[in-house]
Amino acid sequence: MADATQRLRRYLDDELEECRDEDVDQRLDELTALETAIGEARVDAELDVLSALASETRYSLVRALVADGDELCVCELDALVDVSESGLSHALSRLVDAGLADARKDGRWKKYRATNRAVALVTVLDGSVTVDE
């Protein structure tokens, strides 16, 4: 922490042309308030969502659900990814747990739908990535 404080002091000295102890203390208080405002629980929840997308299988499933815009049966999703049935089940379960997909039973079939959270994340990613073709 002492190194970080010294770096902050050097930065503020460059920015303010003359840095006092009060300036460093004030900025540290502001940064602590930012960290508190975000909250550890929120960070943990967001990391859970991001880690759920950090698998090619799960991400492909989310993209398919978002692109379809409706429900897809697990048998349709199985045709999209090259994993075992238990791998597919685990991937879908992880997406449901992260709030990226909803599931429901329809007779003997299980159907999945992208949540608003999944749609929002995919929309943001669509606008932030360029693909070289």
KOLLOLO-629825 format. One record per residue: residue in three letters; chain; y negated, z, x of N, C-alpha, C, O in turn. Coordinates in pm, whole numbers, padded with zeros to 5 digits, always signed. Example, Ala and Ser with C-alpha at 12.3 -4.5 7.8 and 13.67 -1.06 7.14 Angstrom:
<pts>
+-----+----+--------+--------+--------+--------+--------+--------+--------+--------+--------+--------+--------+--------+
:  aa : ch :   n_c2 :   n_c3 :   n_c1 :  ca_c2 :  ca_c3 :  ca_c1 :   c_c2 :   c_c3 :   c_c1 :   o_c2 :   o_c3 :   o_c1 :
+-----+----+--------+--------+--------+--------+--------+--------+--------+--------+--------+--------+--------+--------+
: ALA :  A : +00569 : +00780 : +01319 : +00450 : +00780 : +01230 : +00330 : +00780 : +01320 : +00332 : +00846 : +01424 :
: SER :  A : +00225 : +00708 : +01285 : +00106 : +00714 : +01367 : -00003 : +00787 : +01290 : -00114 : +00804 : +01341 :
+-----+----+--------+--------+--------+--------+--------+--------+--------+--------+--------+--------+--------+--------+
</pts>
This chain:
<pts>
+-----+----+--------+--------+--------+--------+--------+--------+--------+--------+--------+--------+--------+--------+
:  aa : ch :   n_c2 :   n_c3 :   n_c1 :  ca_c2 :  ca_c3 :  ca_c1 :   c_c2 :   c_c3 :   c_c1 :   o_c2 :   o_c3 :   o_c1 :
+-----+----+--------+--------+--------+--------+--------+--------+--------+--------+--------+--------+--------+--------+
: MET :  A : +00120 : +00000 : +00083 : +00000 : +00000 : +00000 : -00126 : +00000 : +00087 : -00227 : -00061 : +00051 :
: ALA :  A : -00118 : +00069 : +00201 : -00235 : +00074 : +00289 : -00272 : -00065 : +00338 : -00390 : -00099 : +00347 :
: ASP :  A : -00171 : -00148 : +00370 : -00199 : -00285 : +00413 : -00267 : -00364 : +00302 : -00361 : -00439 : +00327 :
: ALA :  A : -00218 : -00346 : +00181 : -00277 : -00418 : +00067 : -00421 : -00374 : +00045 : -00507 : -00457 : +00015 :
: THR :  A : -00448 : -00247 : +00061 : -00583 : -00196 : +00044 : -00675 : -00252 : +00152 : -00790 : -00288 : +00125 :
: GLN :  A : -00625 : -00261 : +00274 : -00705 : -00317 : +00383 : -00735 : -00465 : +00359 : -00847 : -00511 : +00383 :
: ARG :  A : -00635 : -00539 : +00311 : -00657 : -00681 : +00280 : -00760 : -00696 : +00169 : -00847 : -00782 : +00175 :
: LEU :  A : -00748 : -00610 : +00067 : -00844 : -00613 : -00042 : -00984 : -00583 : +00011 : -01081 : -00648 : -00028 :
: ARG :  A : -00995 : -00485 : +00099 : -01124 : -00450 : +00158 : -01183 : -00571 : +00233 : -01302 : -00600 : +00218 :
: ARG :  A : -01100 : -00641 : +00312 : -01149 : -00759 : +00385 : -01194 : -00868 : +00287 : -01297 : -00934 : +00308 :
: TYR :  A : -01116 : -00886 : +00181 : -01153 : -00987 : +00081 : -01287 : -00953 : +00015 : -01375 : -01037 : +00005 :
: LEU :  A : -01299 : -00829 : -00029 : -01424 : -00788 : -00095 : -01542 : -00794 : +00001 : -01654 : -00827 : -00039 :
: ASP :  A : -01517 : -00764 : +00127 : -01624 : -00773 : +00225 : -01671 : -00918 : +00238 : -01791 : -00942 : +00251 :
: ASP :  A : -01578 : -01013 : +00236 : -01615 : -01155 : +00239 : -01691 : -01195 : +00113 : -01790 : -01267 : +00120 :
: GLU :  A : -01645 : -01147 : -00001 : -01705 : -01185 : -00129 : -01842 : -01120 : -00151 : -01936 : -01184 : -00198 :
: LEU :  A : -01851 : -00993 : -00116 : -01972 : -00917 : -00145 : -02068 : -00909 : -00026 : -02182 : -00863 : -00040 :
: GLU :  A : -02023 : -00953 : +00088 : -02096 : -00950 : +00214 : -02112 : -00809 : +00269 : -02146 : -00793 : +00386 :
: GLU :  A : -02089 : -00709 : +00188 : -02089 : -00572 : +00235 : -02004 : -00491 : +00138 : -02041 : -00474 : +00021 :
: CYS :  A : -01892 : -00444 : +00185 : -01798 : -00374 : +00098 : -01805 : -00224 : +00125 : -01801 : -00179 : +00239 :
: ARG :  A : -01817 : -00149 : +00017 : -01819 : -00003 : +00027 : -01688 : +00052 : -00028 : -01615 : -00019 : -00098 :
: ASP :  A : -01658 : +00175 : +00001 : -01537 : +00240 : -00051 : -01534 : +00236 : -00203 : -01428 : +00219 : -00263 :
: GLU :  A : -01652 : +00251 : -00264 : -01660 : +00250 : -00410 : -01619 : +00113 : -00466 : -01559 : +00105 : -00573 :
: ASP :  A : -01653 : +00007 : -00393 : -01616 : -00128 : -00438 : -01464 : -00145 : -00437 : -01407 : -00202 : -00530 :
: VAL :  A : -01401 : -00096 : -00333 : -01255 : -00105 : -00323 : -01191 : -00021 : -00434 : -01099 : -00067 : -00501 :
: ASP :  A : -01240 : +00101 : -00451 : -01185 : +00188 : -00555 : -01200 : +00128 : -00694 : -01109 : +00135 : -00775 :
: GLN :  A : -01318 : +00069 : -00720 : -01342 : +00008 : -00851 : -01247 : -00109 : -00874 : -01190 : -00123 : -00982 :
: ARG :  A : -01229 : -00192 : -00772 : -01140 : -00309 : -00788 : -00995 : -00265 : -00805 : -00922 : -00324 : -00883 :
: LEU :  A : -00954 : -00163 : -00732 : -00818 : -00109 : -00748 : -00798 : -00055 : -00890 : -00691 : -00074 : -00949 :
: ASP :  A : -00900 : +00011 : -00945 : -00892 : +00061 : -01083 : -00879 : -00055 : -01182 : -00802 : -00048 : -01277 :
: GLU :  A : -00955 : -00162 : -01159 : -00949 : -00281 : -01246 : -00811 : -00346 : -01239 : -00756 : -00387 : -01341 :
: LEU :  A : -00756 : -00354 : -01120 : -00623 : -00415 : -01104 : -00514 : -00329 : -01168 : -00420 : -00381 : -01227 :
: THR :  A : -00527 : -00198 : -01156 : -00432 : -00107 : -01219 : -00439 : -00120 : -01371 : -00336 : -00117 : -01439 :
: ALA :  A : -00560 : -00135 : -01425 : -00576 : -00154 : -01570 : -00510 : -00284 : -01615 : -00449 : -00288 : -01722 :
: LEU :  A : -00521 : -00390 : -01534 : -00453 : -00516 : -01567 : -00302 : -00496 : -01574 : -00236 : -00541 : -01668 :
: GLU :  A : -00248 : -00428 : -01474 : -00104 : -00404 : -01469 : -00059 : -00322 : -01589 : +00046 : -00350 : -01648 :
: THR :  A : -00137 : -00221 : -01625 : -00104 : -00136 : -01739 : -00111 : -00215 : -01870 : -00028 : -00197 : -01958 :
: ALA :  A : -00212 : -00301 : -01881 : -00229 : -00380 : -02004 : -00109 : -00473 : -02027 : -00068 : -00493 : -02141 :
: ILE :  A : -00056 : -00528 : -01921 : +00061 : -00615 : -01934 : +00181 : -00533 : -01978 : +00252 : -00572 : -02071 :
: GLY :  A : +00204 : -00423 : -01914 : +00312 : -00332 : -01952 : +00448 : -00373 : -01899 : +00485 : -00491 : -01901 :
: GLU :  A : +00521 : -00275 : -01852 : +00653 : -00298 : -01794 : +00752 : -00350 : -01897 : +00835 : -00435 : -01866 :
: ALA :  A : +00745 : -00300 : -02020 : +00837 : -00346 : -02124 : +00816 : -00494 : -02154 : +00913 : -00567 : -02174 :
: ARG :  A : +00691 : -00537 : -02157 : +00662 : -00678 : -02184 : +00714 : -00765 : -02070 : +00774 : -00870 : -02095 :
: VAL :  A : +00690 : -00723 : -01948 : +00739 : -00799 : -01832 : +00891 : -00811 : -01838 : +00945 : -00919 : -01816 :
: ASP :  A : +00959 : -00701 : -01868 : +01105 : -00703 : -01877 : +01152 : -00800 : -01986 : +01247 : -00875 : -01965 :
: ALA :  A : +01086 : -00797 : -02101 : +01124 : -00887 : -02211 : +01100 : -01032 : -02174 : +01183 : -01118 : -02204 :
: GLU :  A : +00988 : -01060 : -02110 : +00958 : -01198 : -02070 : +01055 : -01247 : -01963 : +01097 : -01362 : -01965 :
: LEU :  A : +01090 : -01159 : -01870 : +01187 : -01198 : -01766 : +01324 : -01224 : -01827 : +01397 : -01309 : -01778 :
: ASP :  A : +01359 : -01151 : -01932 : +01486 : -01175 : -02001 : +01488 : -01316 : -02061 : +01589 : -01386 : -02052 :
: VAL :  A : +01378 : -01356 : -02121 : +01368 : -01490 : -02179 : +01376 : -01596 : -02070 : +01451 : -01693 : -02082 :
: LEU :  A : +01300 : -01576 : -01964 : +01300 : -01674 : -01855 : +01436 : -01682 : -01786 : +01480 : -01791 : -01749 :
: SER :  A : +01502 : -01569 : -01769 : +01633 : -01573 : -01704 : +01736 : -01639 : -01795 : +01833 : -01699 : -01746 :
: ALA :  A : +01717 : -01630 : -01926 : +01808 : -01698 : -02019 : +01796 : -01850 : -02004 : +01893 : -01923 : -02029 :
: LEU :  A : +01680 : -01897 : -01964 : +01659 : -02040 : -01945 : +01697 : -02087 : -01804 : +01697 : -02207 : -01776 :
: ALA :  A : +01730 : -01994 : -01717 : +01753 : -02026 : -01576 : +01896 : -02073 : -01548 : +01949 : -02049 : -01439 :
: SER :  A : +01955 : -02137 : -01643 : +02088 : -02195 : -01627 : +02082 : -02335 : -01686 : +02026 : -02355 : -01794 :
: GLU :  A : +02139 : -02431 : -01616 : +02135 : -02568 : -01665 : +02198 : -02579 : -01803 : +02147 : -02650 : -01890 :
: THR :  A : +02309 : -02510 : -01824 : +02378 : -02514 : -01953 : +02289 : -02458 : -02064 : +02269 : -02523 : -02166 :
: ARG :  A : +02236 : -02337 : -02043 : +02154 : -02275 : -02147 : +02026 : -02354 : -02172 : +01984 : -02370 : -02286 :
: TYR :  A : +01965 : -02404 : -02065 : +01843 : -02482 : -02083 : +01872 : -02611 : -02159 : +01794 : -02651 : -02246 :
: SER :  A : +01982 : -02677 : -02127 : +02020 : -02800 : -02198 : +02044 : -02771 : -02346 : +02006 : -02851 : -02432 :
: LEU :  A : +02106 : -02659 : -02375 : +02130 : -02621 : -02514 : +01998 : -02598 : -02588 : +01981 : -02644 : -02701 :
: VAL :  A : +01906 : -02526 : -02526 : +01776 : -02501 : -02588 : +01702 : -02632 : -02612 : +01646 : -02654 : -02719 :
: ARG :  A : +01702 : -02720 : -02511 : +01633 : -02849 : -02527 : +01694 : -02928 : -02643 : +01621 : -02989 : -02721 :
: ALA :  A : +01825 : -02926 : -02656 : +01891 : -02999 : -02764 : +01854 : -02940 : -02900 : +01826 : -03013 : -02995 :
: LEU :  A : +01854 : -02807 : -02908 : +01819 : -02742 : -03034 : +01674 : -02771 : -03073 : +01645 : -02797 : -03190 :
: VAL :  A : +01585 : -02768 : -02976 : +01444 : -02797 : -03004 : +01428 : -02943 : -03044 : +01358 : -02974 : -03141 :
: ALA :  A : +01492 : -03032 : -02971 : +01478 : -03176 : -02999 : +01533 : -03210 : -03137 : +01477 : -03294 : -03207 :
: ASP :  A : +01643 : -03145 : -03176 : +01702 : -03174 : -03306 : +01613 : -03125 : -03420 : +01600 : -03192 : -03523 :
: GLY :  A : +01551 : -03010 : -03401 : +01461 : -02958 : -03503 : +01530 : -02897 : -03622 : +01463 : -02845 : -03712 :
: ASP :  A : +01661 : -02902 : -03626 : +01738 : -02845 : -03736 : +01851 : -02763 : -03675 : +01845 : -02724 : -03559 :
: GLU :  A : +01951 : -02739 : -03753 : +02068 : -02666 : -03702 : +02168 : -02763 : -03639 : +02183 : -02877 : -03681 :
: LEU :  A : +02234 : -02712 : -03537 : +02346 : -02785 : -03479 : +02468 : -02694 : -03480 : +02459 : -02575 : -03449 :
: CYS :  A : +02581 : -02753 : -03515 : +02706 : -02679 : -03516 : +02751 : -02657 : -03371 : +02722 : -02737 : -03283 :
: VAL :  A : +02820 : -02549 : -03349 : +02871 : -02519 : -03215 : +02957 : -02635 : -03163 : +02958 : -02661 : -03043 :
: CYS :  A : +03028 : -02705 : -03252 : +03110 : -02818 : -03208 : +03023 : -02933 : -03158 : +03065 : -03007 : -03069 :
: GLU :  A : +02903 : -02950 : -03214 : +02811 : -03053 : -03166 : +02754 : -03014 : -03030 : +02741 : -03097 : -02941 :
: LEU :  A : +02721 : -02886 : -03016 : +02669 : -02838 : -02889 : +02775 : -02845 : -02779 : +02744 : -02872 : -02663 :
: ASP :  A : +02900 : -02822 : -02817 : +03011 : -02830 : -02722 : +03020 : -02970 : -02663 : +03056 : -02986 : -02546 :
: ALA :  A : +02989 : -03070 : -02741 : +02996 : -03208 : -02694 : +02884 : -03242 : -02594 : +02893 : -03341 : -02522 :
: LEU :  A : +02781 : -03158 : -02591 : +02665 : -03184 : -02505 : +02678 : -03127 : -02364 : +02615 : -03178 : -02271 :
: VAL :  A : +02756 : -03023 : -02349 : +02764 : -02954 : -02220 : +02907 : -02950 : -02170 : +03001 : -02945 : -02248 :
: ASP :  A : +02921 : -02952 : -02040 : +03053 : -02954 : -01978 : +03091 : -02813 : -01933 : +03091 : -02782 : -01814 :
: VAL :  A : +03123 : -02728 : -02031 : +03166 : -02591 : -02003 : +03282 : -02557 : -02095 : +03307 : -02625 : -02194 :
: SER :  A : +03353 : -02451 : -02060 : +03464 : -02406 : -02145 : +03410 : -02350 : -02276 : +03290 : -02325 : -02289 :
: GLU :  A : +03498 : -02330 : -02373 : +03456 : -02271 : -02500 : +03396 : -02133 : -02479 : +03295 : -02098 : -02541 :
: SER :  A : +03457 : -02054 : -02390 : +03403 : -01920 : -02367 : +03270 : -01929 : -02293 : +03181 : -01846 : -02316 :
: GLY :  A : +03253 : -02027 : -02205 : +03125 : -02048 : -02138 : +03016 : -02086 : -02236 : +02903 : -02039 : -02226 :
: LEU :  A : +03051 : -02171 : -02331 : +02956 : -02212 : -02435 : +02920 : -02092 : -02523 : +02803 : -02070 : -02554 :
: SER :  A : +03019 : -02016 : -02561 : +02997 : -01898 : -02643 : +02905 : -01799 : -02572 : +02812 : -01745 : -02632 :
: HIS :  A : +02931 : -01776 : -02444 : +02848 : -01684 : -02366 : +02705 : -01736 : -02355 : +02609 : -01660 : -02371 :
: ALA :  A : +02689 : -01866 : -02329 : +02556 : -01925 : -02316 : +02478 : -01911 : -02446 : +02361 : -01873 : -02445 :
: LEU :  A : +02541 : -01942 : -02557 : +02475 : -01933 : -02687 : +02440 : -01788 : -02722 : +02333 : -01760 : -02777 :
: SER :  A : +02530 : -01698 : -02690 : +02504 : -01556 : -02714 : +02383 : -01510 : -02634 : +02300 : -01434 : -02684 :
: ARG :  A : +02374 : -01554 : -02511 : +02259 : -01517 : -02426 : +02128 : -01571 : -02484 : +02026 : -01503 : -02481 :
: LEU :  A : +02132 : -01693 : -02537 : +02012 : -01751 : -02597 : +01971 : -01675 : -02723 : +01852 : -01654 : -02747 :
: VAL :  A : +02068 : -01635 : -02802 : +02038 : -01556 : -02922 : +01978 : -01421 : -02881 : +01878 : -01377 : -02938 :
: ASP :  A : +02040 : -01355 : -02782 : +01990 : -01224 : -02736 : +01847 : -01233 : -02683 : +01770 : -01139 : -02698 :
: ALA :  A : +01813 : -01346 : -02622 : +01678 : -01363 : -02566 : +01578 : -01410 : -02671 : +01460 : -01427 : -02640 :
: GLY :  A : +01624 : -01431 : -02794 : +01533 : -01474 : -02901 : +01497 : -01621 : -02895 : +01394 : -01663 : -02949 :
: LEU :  A : +01582 : -01701 : -02829 : +01556 : -01844 : -02818 : +01635 : -01927 : -02919 : +01606 : -02045 : -02939 :
: ALA :  A : +01733 : -01866 : -02981 : +01814 : -01935 : -03082 : +01855 : -01834 : -03189 : +01870 : -01715 : -03162 :
: ASP :  A : +01872 : -01885 : -03309 : +01928 : -01808 : -03420 : +02063 : -01867 : -03454 : +02084 : -01988 : -03441 :
: ALA :  A : +02155 : -01782 : -03498 : +02288 : -01828 : -03533 : +02323 : -01781 : -03674 : +02278 : -01676 : -03719 :
: ARG :  A : +02405 : -01862 : -03741 : +02455 : -01820 : -03872 : +02591 : -01884 : -03894 : +02621 : -01992 : -03844 :
: LYS :  A : +02672 : -01814 : -03970 : +02804 : -01868 : -04007 : +02786 : -01954 : -04132 : +02713 : -01918 : -04224 :
: ASP :  A : +02855 : -02068 : -04132 : +02856 : -02157 : -04247 : +03002 : -02192 : -04273 : +03055 : -02290 : -04220 :
: GLY :  A : +03065 : -02110 : -04356 : +03209 : -02128 : -04376 : +03281 : -02095 : -04246 : +03267 : -01986 : -04192 :
: ARG :  A : +03359 : -02190 : -04196 : +03432 : -02165 : -04072 : +03354 : -02212 : -03948 : +03405 : -02203 : -03836 :
: TRP :  A : +03233 : -02262 : -03968 : +03153 : -02314 : -03858 : +03037 : -02220 : -03826 : +02987 : -02149 : -03913 :
: LYS :  A : +02996 : -02222 : -03703 : +02879 : -02145 : -03662 : +02771 : -02244 : -03624 : +02794 : -02338 : -03548 :
: LYS :  A : +02651 : -02222 : -03678 : +02539 : -02313 : -03655 : +02425 : -02240 : -03584 : +02403 : -02121 : -03604 :
: TYR :  A : +02355 : -02316 : -03501 : +02246 : -02261 : -03421 : +02119 : -02342 : -03444 : +02122 : -02462 : -03471 :
: ARG :  A : +02007 : -02271 : -03433 : +01875 : -02332 : -03452 : +01783 : -02272 : -03346 : +01794 : -02154 : -03313 :
: ALA :  A : +01692 : -02354 : -03294 : +01591 : -02304 : -03199 : +01492 : -02216 : -03273 : +01456 : -02243 : -03388 :
: THR :  A : +01449 : -02110 : -03208 : +01345 : -02024 : -03266 : +01207 : -02080 : -03230 : +01194 : -02170 : -03148 :
: ASN :  A : +01106 : -02025 : -03294 : +00968 : -02064 : -03262 : +00936 : -02039 : -03115 : +00863 : -02116 : -03053 :
: ARG :  A : +00991 : -01932 : -03060 : +00971 : -01900 : -02918 : +01025 : -02013 : -02831 : +00959 : -02055 : -02736 :
: ALA :  A : +01144 : -02062 : -02863 : +01204 : -02172 : -02785 : +01120 : -02298 : -02797 : +01097 : -02367 : -02697 :
: VAL :  A : +01074 : -02328 : -02917 : +00991 : -02447 : -02938 : +00863 : -02435 : -02856 : +00821 : -02532 : -02792 :
: ALA :  A : +00800 : -02319 : -02859 : +00675 : -02298 : -02784 : +00698 : -02314 : -02634 : +00618 : -02380 : -02566 :
: LEU :  A : +00804 : -02256 : -02582 : +00831 : -02267 : -02438 : +00858 : -02411 : -02396 : +00807 : -02457 : -02295 :
: VAL :  A : +00938 : -02481 : -02473 : +00969 : -02621 : -02440 : +00843 : -02706 : -02450 : +00822 : -02796 : -02368 :
: THR :  A : +00760 : -02679 : -02549 : +00634 : -02753 : -02564 : +00544 : -02732 : -02443 : +00486 : -02827 : -02392 :
: VAL :  A : +00533 : -02609 : -02398 : +00452 : -02579 : -02279 : +00509 : -02651 : -02158 : +00434 : -02710 : -02080 :
: LEU :  A : +00640 : -02645 : -02141 : +00703 : -02712 : -02026 : +00684 : -02863 : -02033 : +00663 : -02928 : -01931 :
: ASP :  A : +00693 : -02918 : -02152 : +00673 : -03063 : -02167 : +00535 : -03105 : -02119 : +00518 : -03213 : -02062 :
: GLY :  A : +00436 : -03020 : -02140 : +00301 : -03054 : -02101 : +00268 : -03019 : -01957 : +00160 : -03052 : -01908 :
: SER :  A : +00360 : -02951 : -01888 : +00327 : -02906 : -01753 : +00405 : -02974 : -01642 : +00377 : -02954 : -01524 :
: VAL :  A : +00502 : -03055 : -01680 : +00589 : -03116 : -01579 : +00578 : -03267 : -01587 : +00582 : -03326 : -01696 :
: THR :  A : +00565 : -03329 : -01472 : +00571 : -03475 : -01468 : +00702 : -03514 : -01404 : +00747 : -03453 : -01307 :
: VAL :  A : +00763 : -03616 : -01458 : +00892 : -03661 : -01410 : +00874 : -03799 : -01347 : +00825 : -03892 : -01411 :
: ASP :  A : +00916 : -03811 : -01222 : +00914 : -03941 : -01155 : +01032 : -04023 : -01205 : +01147 : -03978 : -01202 :
: GLU :  A : +01004 : -04141 : -01250 : +01112 : -04226 : -01302 : +01140 : -04340 : -01210 : +01227 : -04422 : -01238 :
+-----+----+--------+--------+--------+--------+--------+--------+--------+--------+--------+--------+--------+--------+
</pts>
